[in-house]
């Protein structure tokens, strides 16, 4: 796992850069697609638990340094998604090779549906009520569709990055 920290960190920083430079300026139905949540989810589905949690923390913290959201809130959501996905990934539920083609995208769509709900719900505890002003249902729907469409290619990337360290456990 130590060999993978550097490639996972660098890939995560590239994902954050793509989020900030491209996806944050694109709006679908007034909603930003959060690939900084999808990346750790994909790492978890690839069965890389510790690396998924690490990438979630890095992605969330670096994204929050550039966003006007409460610091750590994006990381909290990313860690929750990564942990849940890693439980499924360890059991082989989201495996791209042995499961049906739609399993990984469906899990990702469910995460995309729940992630904005966790984000807005957790903002209540930070006393930041400005996140409630936009349409939560739109954010849930757009992220669910985007996660469904992007899940397989990003999970393949996660598996490839995870294989850079040699044998896969």
PALUM-851361 format. One line per field, with one value per residue: residue in one letter; z, x, y of N, C-alpha, C in turn. Coordinates in Angstrom, 1 decimal, padded with zeros to 4 digits. Atoms other than C-alpha are relative to their C-alpha. Layout:
N
res = c(A|...)
n_w = c(Z|...)
n_u = c(X|...)
n_v = c(Y|...)
ca_w = c(Z|...)
ca_u = c(X|...)
ca_v = c(Y|...)
c_w = c(Z|...)
c_u = c(X|...)
c_v = c(Y|...)
This chain:
169
res = c(X|X|X|X|X|X|X|X|X|X|X|X|X|X|X|X|X|X|X|X|X|X|X|X|X|X|X|X|X|X|X|X|X|X|X|X|X|X|X|X|X|X|X|X|X|X|X|X|X|X|X|X|X|X|X|X|X|X|X|X|X|X|X|X|X|X|X|X|X|X|X|X|X|X|X|X|X|X|X|X|X|X|X|X|X|X|X|X|X|X|X|X|X|X|X|X|X|X|X|X|X|X|X|X|X|X|X|X|X|X|X|X|X|X|X|X|X|X|X|X|X|X|X|X|X|X|X|X|X|X|X|X|X|X|X|X|X|X|X|X|X|X|X|X|X|X|X|X|X|X|X|X|X|X|X|X|X|X|X|X|X|X|X|X|X|X|X|X|X)
n_w = c(000.0|-000.1|001.3|000.7|-000.5|000.9|001.2|-000.3|-000.4|001.2|000.8|-000.7|000.2|001.4|000.0|-000.6|001.0|001.0|-000.6|-000.2|001.2|001.0|-000.5|-000.9|000.8|000.7|-000.8|000.7|-000.7|-001.1|-000.9|000.3|-000.2|-001.0|000.2|-001.2|-000.8|000.8|000.0|-001.2|000.1|000.9|-000.7|-000.9|000.8|000.5|-001.1|-000.6|-001.1|-000.6|001.1|000.2|-001.1|000.1|001.1|-000.4|-000.8|000.8|000.9|-000.7|-000.6|001.1|000.6|-000.9|-000.1|001.1|000.1|-001.0|-000.9|-001.3|000.2|-000.4|000.3|001.2|-000.4|-000.8|001.0|000.8|-000.8|-000.2|001.3|000.2|-000.9|000.4|001.2|-000.3|-000.5|001.1|000.8|-000.6|000.2|001.4|000.5|001.1|000.9|001.4|000.8|-000.3|-000.2|001.2|000.4|-000.5|-001.5|-000.4|000.2|-000.9|-001.4|000.1|000.1|-001.4|-000.7|000.5|-000.5|-001.5|-000.4|-000.2|-001.2|-001.2|000.0|-000.4|-001.4|-000.9|-000.1|-001.1|-001.2|000.1|000.0|001.3|000.5|001.4|000.9|000.1|000.9|001.3|000.0|-000.4|000.9|001.2|-000.2|-000.1|001.4|000.9|-000.4|000.2|001.5|000.4|-000.6|000.8|001.2|-000.1|-001.0|000.6|000.3|-001.2|-000.7|000.7|-000.3|-001.4|000.0|000.6|-001.0|-001.1|000.4|000.2|-001.1|000.1|-000.1|-000.7|-001.1)
n_u = c(000.8|-000.9|-000.4|001.1|000.4|-000.4|000.9|001.3|000.1|-000.2|001.3|001.0|-000.3|000.4|001.5|000.4|-000.2|001.0|001.2|000.0|-000.2|001.0|001.4|000.7|000.6|001.1|001.2|001.0|001.2|-000.5|-000.7|-001.4|-000.2|-001.1|-000.9|-000.8|000.7|000.0|-001.3|-000.2|001.0|-000.6|-001.1|000.6|000.6|-001.1|-000.5|-001.2|000.6|-000.9|-000.3|001.3|000.1|-001.1|000.4|001.2|-000.5|-000.8|000.9|000.9|-000.8|-000.4|001.2|000.6|-000.9|000.3|001.5|000.6|000.8|-000.7|-001.2|000.1|001.3|-000.2|-000.8|000.8|000.9|-000.9|-000.4|001.2|000.2|-001.2|000.1|001.1|-000.3|-001.1|000.6|000.5|-001.2|-000.7|000.8|000.0|001.3|-000.2|-001.0|000.3|-000.2|000.9|001.4|000.6|-000.6|000.7|-000.1|-000.9|000.7|001.1|-000.5|-000.4|001.1|000.5|-000.9|000.3|001.3|-000.1|-001.1|000.5|000.8|-000.9|-000.7|000.9|000.4|-001.1|-000.1|000.8|-000.8|-001.0|000.8|-000.1|001.3|000.0|000.1|001.4|000.7|000.2|000.9|-000.7|000.5|-000.8|-001.4|000.1|000.3|-001.1|-001.2|000.3|-000.2|-001.5|-000.8|000.3|-000.7|-001.4|-000.4|-000.8|-001.3|-000.8|-000.3|-001.1|-001.2|-000.4|-000.7|-001.3|-000.9|-000.2|-000.9|-001.3|-000.9|-000.4|001.1|001.2|000.4)
n_v = c(-001.2|-001.2|-000.3|-000.6|-001.3|-001.1|-000.1|-000.3|-001.4|-000.8|000.2|-000.7|-001.5|-000.2|000.0|-001.3|-001.0|000.1|-000.4|-001.4|-000.8|000.3|000.4|-001.0|-001.0|000.6|000.2|000.7|-000.3|-000.8|000.9|000.5|001.4|000.0|001.2|000.2|001.1|001.3|000.6|000.9|001.1|000.9|000.6|000.9|001.1|000.8|000.9|-000.6|-000.7|-001.1|-001.0|-000.7|-000.9|-001.0|-000.9|-000.8|-001.0|-000.9|-000.7|-000.9|-001.1|-001.0|-000.6|-001.0|-001.2|-000.9|-000.2|-000.8|000.8|000.2|000.8|001.4|000.6|000.9|001.1|000.9|000.7|000.9|001.1|000.9|000.8|001.0|001.1|000.9|000.7|000.9|001.2|000.7|000.4|001.2|001.2|000.3|-000.4|-000.9|000.5|-000.2|001.2|001.1|-000.4|-000.4|-001.2|-001.1|000.0|-001.1|-001.3|-000.1|-000.3|-001.4|-000.8|-000.1|-000.9|-001.3|-000.5|-000.2|-000.9|-001.4|000.0|000.0|-001.3|-001.1|000.3|-000.3|-001.5|-000.4|000.1|-001.1|-001.3|-000.7|000.2|-000.5|001.2|000.5|-000.9|000.6|001.1|001.2|001.1|-000.1|000.4|001.5|000.6|-000.2|000.7|001.4|000.3|-000.2|001.1|001.2|000.0|-000.1|000.9|001.1|-000.5|-000.5|001.2|000.6|-000.8|000.4|001.3|-000.2|-000.7|001.0|001.0|-000.5|000.5|001.5|001.0|-000.5|000.8)
ca_w = c(000.0|000.7|-002.9|-004.0|-001.8|-004.3|-007.5|-005.7|-004.2|-007.6|-009.4|-006.7|-007.1|-010.9|-010.2|-007.9|-010.6|-013.2|-010.8|-010.1|-013.6|-015.7|-013.7|-011.3|-014.2|-016.0|-014.7|-015.7|-014.6|-012.3|-010.6|-010.4|-010.9|-008.0|-009.4|-006.2|-004.6|-007.5|-007.4|-003.8|-004.4|-007.4|-005.4|-002.8|-005.4|-006.7|-003.3|-002.2|001.2|002.8|-000.5|-001.0|002.4|001.8|-001.6|-000.1|002.5|000.1|-002.5|000.0|001.8|-001.4|-002.9|000.2|000.2|-003.1|-002.5|-000.5|001.4|005.1|005.3|005.6|004.6|001.1|002.7|005.2|002.3|000.3|003.2|003.9|000.2|000.1|003.2|002.1|-001.4|000.1|002.0|-001.2|-003.1|-000.6|-001.1|-004.9|-005.4|-007.6|-009.5|-013.1|-014.4|-012.5|-011.8|-014.4|-016.4|-014.7|-011.0|-010.7|-012.4|-010.3|-007.0|-008.2|-009.1|-005.6|-004.2|-006.4|-005.2|-001.5|-001.5|-002.0|000.7|003.2|002.2|002.7|005.9|007.4|006.6|009.2|011.9|010.6|010.9|007.2|006.0|002.6|001.1|001.5|-001.1|-004.2|-005.3|-003.5|-005.8|-008.8|-007.3|-006.4|-009.9|-011.8|-009.7|-009.9|-013.7|-014.0|-011.5|-013.5|-016.7|-015.4|-012.9|-015.2|-016.7|-013.4|-011.7|-014.4|-013.8|-010.0|-010.7|-012.9|-010.3|-007.7|-009.8|-010.1|-006.8|-008.0|-006.9|-005.9|-002.6)
ca_u = c(000.0|002.9|003.9|000.5|000.2|002.1|000.2|-003.1|-002.4|-001.2|-004.3|-006.5|-004.9|-005.5|-009.2|-009.5|-007.9|-010.3|-013.2|-012.1|-011.1|-013.8|-016.7|-017.2|-017.8|-020.1|-023.6|-026.2|-029.6|-027.8|-025.9|-022.2|-021.3|-019.0|-016.3|-014.4|-017.0|-017.0|-013.3|-013.1|-016.3|-014.6|-011.5|-013.7|-015.5|-012.1|-011.5|-008.8|-010.2|-007.3|-006.5|-010.2|-010.3|-007.0|-008.2|-011.5|-009.7|-007.3|-009.9|-012.3|-009.7|-008.2|-011.6|-012.8|-009.7|-011.0|-014.8|-017.1|-018.5|-017.7|-014.2|-014.2|-017.8|-016.8|-014.2|-016.8|-019.2|-016.3|-015.1|-018.6|-019.0|-015.5|-016.1|-019.5|-018.2|-015.1|-017.3|-019.0|-015.7|-014.2|-017.1|-016.7|-020.2|-018.9|-016.4|-016.2|-015.2|-017.5|-020.6|-023.2|-022.3|-024.9|-024.0|-021.1|-023.1|-026.1|-024.2|-022.6|-025.9|-027.2|-024.2|-024.8|-028.3|-027.4|-024.2|-026.0|-028.4|-025.6|-023.8|-026.8|-027.9|-024.4|-024.4|-027.1|-024.6|-022.1|-024.8|-024.4|-027.9|-026.9|-026.6|-030.3|-031.2|-030.7|-032.8|-031.6|-033.7|-031.9|-028.5|-029.5|-030.8|-027.9|-025.2|-027.0|-027.1|-023.5|-022.2|-024.1|-022.5|-019.0|-018.8|-017.3|-014.5|-013.5|-013.6|-011.3|-008.9|-009.0|-008.2|-005.4|-003.9|-004.4|-002.4|000.6|001.9|002.3|000.0|-003.5|-004.8)
ca_v = c(000.0|002.4|002.2|003.4|006.5|008.7|007.6|007.7|011.2|012.5|011.1|012.5|016.0|015.7|014.8|017.9|020.0|018.7|019.3|022.9|023.9|022.1|020.5|023.4|025.8|023.4|023.3|020.8|022.0|024.5|021.7|020.9|017.3|016.4|014.0|014.6|012.3|009.8|009.2|007.9|005.9|004.3|003.6|001.9|-000.2|-001.3|-002.9|-000.4|000.5|002.5|004.2|005.1|006.7|008.5|009.8|010.9|012.9|014.5|015.3|016.8|018.9|020.3|020.9|022.7|025.0|026.4|026.3|028.5|025.6|024.8|023.4|019.6|019.0|017.7|015.5|014.1|013.2|011.7|009.6|008.3|007.3|005.7|003.7|002.4|001.6|-000.1|-002.5|-003.4|-003.6|-006.0|-008.3|-008.1|-006.5|-003.7|-005.8|-004.8|-008.2|-010.6|-008.6|-007.6|-004.5|-002.3|-003.1|-000.6|002.3|001.5|001.6|004.9|006.3|005.5|007.2|010.2|010.4|010.2|012.4|015.8|014.8|014.0|017.2|019.5|017.6|017.9|021.6|021.9|020.9|023.5|026.2|027.0|027.3|028.8|025.3|024.8|027.6|025.5|022.6|019.5|017.2|018.6|018.1|014.5|013.7|015.3|013.7|010.3|010.4|011.7|009.1|006.4|007.4|008.0|005.1|002.4|004.5|006.1|002.7|001.3|004.2|003.4|-000.2|000.8|003.2|000.4|-002.0|000.2|-001.1|-004.7|-007.5|-006.7|-008.0)
c_w = c(000.0|-001.4|-000.8|000.5|-001.0|-001.2|000.4|000.4|-001.3|-000.9|000.7|-000.2|-001.4|000.0|000.6|-001.0|-001.1|000.5|000.1|-001.3|-001.1|000.6|000.8|-000.8|-000.9|000.9|-000.8|000.9|001.3|001.0|-000.4|000.3|000.8|-000.2|001.2|001.0|-000.7|000.1|001.2|000.0|-001.0|000.6|001.0|-000.7|-000.6|001.1|000.8|001.2|000.6|-001.0|-000.3|001.1|-000.1|-001.2|000.3|000.8|-000.8|-001.0|000.7|000.6|-001.1|-000.7|000.9|000.2|-001.1|-000.1|001.2|001.0|001.4|-000.2|000.6|-000.3|-001.3|000.4|000.8|-000.9|-000.8|000.8|000.3|-001.2|-000.2|000.9|-000.4|-001.3|000.3|000.6|-001.1|-000.9|000.5|-000.2|-001.5|-000.7|-001.2|-001.0|-001.5|-000.9|000.3|000.2|-001.4|-000.3|000.7|001.6|000.5|-000.2|000.9|001.4|000.0|-000.1|001.3|000.8|-000.4|000.4|001.5|000.4|000.2|001.3|001.3|000.1|000.5|001.5|000.9|000.1|001.1|001.3|000.0|000.1|-001.2|-000.7|-001.5|-001.0|-000.3|-001.1|-001.3|000.0|000.3|-000.9|-001.3|000.1|000.2|-001.3|-000.9|000.4|-000.2|-001.4|-000.4|000.6|-000.8|-001.3|000.1|000.9|-000.6|-000.4|001.2|000.9|-000.7|000.3|001.5|000.1|-000.6|000.9|001.1|-000.4|-000.2|001.1|000.0|000.2|000.8|001.0|-000.1)
c_u = c(000.9|000.4|-001.1|-000.4|000.3|-000.9|-001.4|-000.2|000.1|-001.3|-001.1|000.1|-000.4|-001.5|-000.5|000.2|-001.0|-001.4|000.0|000.0|-001.1|-001.4|-000.6|-000.5|-001.1|-001.2|-001.1|-001.3|000.3|000.8|001.4|000.1|001.3|000.8|000.9|-000.7|000.0|001.3|000.2|-001.0|000.6|001.2|-000.5|-000.6|001.1|000.6|001.2|-000.4|000.8|000.2|-001.3|-000.2|001.0|-000.4|-001.2|000.4|000.7|-000.9|-000.9|000.7|000.5|-001.1|-000.5|000.9|-000.4|-001.5|-000.5|-000.9|000.8|001.2|-000.2|-001.3|000.1|000.8|-000.9|-000.9|000.9|000.4|-001.1|-000.3|001.1|-000.2|-001.1|000.3|001.1|-000.5|-000.6|001.1|000.7|-000.8|-000.1|-001.3|000.2|001.1|-000.4|000.0|-001.1|-001.5|-000.6|000.4|-000.7|000.1|000.8|-000.7|-001.2|000.4|000.5|-001.1|-000.7|000.8|-000.2|-001.3|000.0|001.0|-000.5|-000.9|000.8|000.7|-000.9|-000.5|001.1|000.2|-000.8|000.8|001.1|-000.6|000.1|-001.3|-000.1|000.0|-001.4|-000.8|-000.2|-000.9|000.8|-000.4|000.8|001.4|000.0|-000.1|001.2|001.2|-000.3|000.2|001.4|000.8|-000.3|000.8|001.5|000.6|001.0|001.4|000.9|000.4|001.2|001.3|000.4|000.6|001.4|001.0|000.3|001.0|001.4|001.0|000.4|-001.2|-001.1|-000.5|-001.5)
c_v = c(001.3|000.5|000.8|001.4|001.1|000.0|000.3|001.5|000.9|-000.1|000.7|001.5|000.4|000.0|001.3|001.1|000.0|000.5|001.6|000.8|-000.3|-000.2|001.1|001.2|-000.5|-000.2|-000.7|000.2|000.9|-000.7|-000.3|-001.4|-000.1|-001.3|-000.2|-001.0|-001.3|-000.7|-000.9|-001.2|-001.1|-000.8|-001.1|-001.2|-000.9|-000.9|000.6|000.9|001.2|001.1|000.8|001.0|001.2|001.0|000.9|001.2|001.1|000.8|001.0|001.2|001.0|000.6|001.1|001.2|001.0|000.3|000.8|-000.8|-000.2|-001.0|-001.4|-000.7|-000.9|-001.2|-001.0|-000.8|-001.0|-001.2|-001.0|-000.8|-001.0|-001.2|-001.0|-000.8|-001.1|-001.3|-000.8|-000.6|-001.1|-001.2|-000.4|000.4|000.9|-000.4|000.2|-001.2|-001.1|000.3|000.4|001.5|001.2|000.1|001.2|001.4|000.2|000.4|001.5|000.9|000.2|000.9|001.5|000.6|000.3|001.1|001.4|000.1|000.0|001.4|001.1|-000.3|000.3|001.4|000.6|000.1|001.0|001.4|000.8|-000.4|000.5|-001.1|-000.5|000.8|-000.6|-001.2|-001.3|-001.2|000.1|-000.5|-001.5|-000.7|000.2|-000.8|-001.5|-000.4|000.1|-001.2|-001.3|-000.1|000.0|-001.1|-001.1|000.5|000.5|-001.2|-000.8|000.8|-000.3|-001.3|000.0|000.6|-001.0|-001.1|000.4|-000.5|-001.4|-000.8|000.7|-001.0|-000.3)
